[in-house]
Structure formats: C-alpha cells, structure tokens
Amino acid sequence: LLDLFAILARQGHEDAVTADEAFAAGVQALGIGLVPGPDDSLRGEQDWQTRLDQALPVLASLRDDDRRRVVAALARTASHDRQITVAESELLRACCAMLETPLPPLYAATNVTA
C-alpha cells in the first residue's frame, strides 16, 4: 500500500517536500499506526508504472471497511495541498474503480489543476 500512496503523492505534487507531507498525511489517515520512513515517499518516483500495476491488485483483496478507509486516505493524500491535478484525479479514479468504492466528495474543498 505504501507504494500506492507514494505514487499518488509524487504524481500530484511538484516539489519533494510537499509530496512527502502529502504522503505522510495519507498514510496517517489510514489510521493503522503506520509511520512512514524518511525515504518511503521516494517509492513513487522510480518505475512508478510497474509499482502501480503491482499495487492495484492488492486493493481487490481488501474488505469493504478497509476499502473505504484506503479511498479516504488516498483522497487525503491527493488533496493535502488543496489542489488536485489531473494525474491525481485519474489515479484516484483508477483506485476507486479497482476497489469498487465511490470517490468521496472532495472537489468542493479543492482546486482541480492540470
């Protein structure tokens, strides 16, 4: 799961500091006591397409409550800077489709940017 959060954070935030903050906020929002390490968010930089392909099927094995929690935490990652890029939006959409879980309403509180 950490790969998924790292990919979303890195794809949606141009600078490393903001990406690290978004990553940490999303992982914390999971509410399972995971504490991200200093280099965990870097997982989203290198070979992210392969890592995404490997991470998405894991989502399908989650229980319904866990699916909703993951979607909410991913939404927290994407909206951390109060802006959602097209890349973030598409990644969220793909995750929600894989989880068969609706995306929570978050566009009212954020700006959508290209």
C-alpha positions in Angstrom: 0.0 0.0 0.0 2.8 2.4 0.7 3.8 2.3 -3.0 0.3 3.5 -3.9 0.4 6.4 -1.5 3.9 7.3 -2.7 2.9 7.3 -6.3 -0.1 9.5 -5.7 1.9 11.9 -3.7 4.8 12.2 -6.2 2.5 12.5 -9.2 0.4 15.2 -7.7 3.0 17.4 -6.0 5.8 19.0 -7.9 8.2 19.6 -5.0 9.6 16.8 -2.8 8.7 18.5 0.5 5.0 18.8 -0.4 5.0 15.3 -1.8 6.5 14.0 1.4 3.9 15.9 3.5 1.0 14.6 1.4 2.4 11.0 1.6 2.6 11.2 5.4 -0.9 12.7 5.7 -2.4 10.0 3.6 -0.6 7.2 5.5 -1.6 8.7 8.8 -5.2 9.0 7.6 -5.3 5.2 7.2 -5.4 5.0 11.0 -3.5 1.8 11.3 -0.4 3.1 13.0 2.0 3.0 10.1 4.8 5.5 10.5 6.4 6.4 7.1 10.1 6.2 7.0 12.2 9.1 5.6 12.6 7.6 2.2 9.2 5.8 1.8 7.7 8.5 -0.4 10.6 8.1 -2.8 8.9 4.8 -3.9 6.7 7.0 -6.1 9.5 8.3 -8.3 11.2 5.3 -9.9 9.5 2.8 -12.1 6.1 4.0 -10.7 4.1 2.5 -13.5 5.3 -1.1 -12.6 4.8 -0.4 -8.9 1.3 0.8 -9.6 0.5 -2.3 -11.6 1.7 -4.4 -8.7 -0.2 -2.3 -6.1 -3.6 -2.2 -7.7 -4.5 -5.9 -7.5 -3.7 -5.8 -3.7 -6.6 -3.4 -3.3 -9.1 -6.0 -4.6 -8.4 -8.3 -1.7 -9.4 -5.7 0.9 -12.6 -5.9 3.0 -15.3 -3.2 2.4 -14.4 -1.2 5.5 -10.7 -1.3 4.6 -11.5 -0.2 1.0 -13.4 2.8 2.2 -10.6 3.7 4.6 -8.0 3.4 1.8 -10.0 5.6 -0.6 -10.5 8.3 2.1 -6.7 8.2 2.9 -5.8 8.4 -0.8 -8.2 11.4 -1.1 -6.4 12.9 1.8 -3.0 12.4 0.1 -4.3 14.0 -3.2 -6.0 17.0 -1.5 -3.2 17.7 1.0 -2.2 20.9 -0.8 -5.9 21.7 -1.5 -5.3 21.2 -5.2 -6.0 18.1 -7.3 -4.1 17.7 -10.5 -5.4 15.7 -13.4 -2.9 13.0 -12.7 -4.1 12.7 -9.1 -7.7 12.6 -10.2 -7.1 9.8 -12.7 -5.1 7.8 -10.2 -7.9 8.2 -7.6 -10.4 7.2 -10.2 -8.5 4.1 -11.1 -8.1 3.1 -7.4 -11.8 3.7 -6.7 -12.7 1.6 -9.8 -10.4 -1.2 -8.6 -11.9 -1.1 -5.1 -15.5 -0.7 -6.4 -15.8 2.1 -3.9 -17.1 5.6 -4.7 -14.8 8.6 -4.5 -15.7 10.8 -1.6 -16.8 14.4 -2.4 -13.6 16.4 -2.2 -13.7 18.7 -5.2 -15.6 21.4 -3.4 -12.7 22.0 -1.0 -10.0 21.9 -3.6 -9.0 23.3 -6.9 -8.6 21.0 -9.9 -5.5 21.8 -11.9 -3.8 20.4 -15.0 
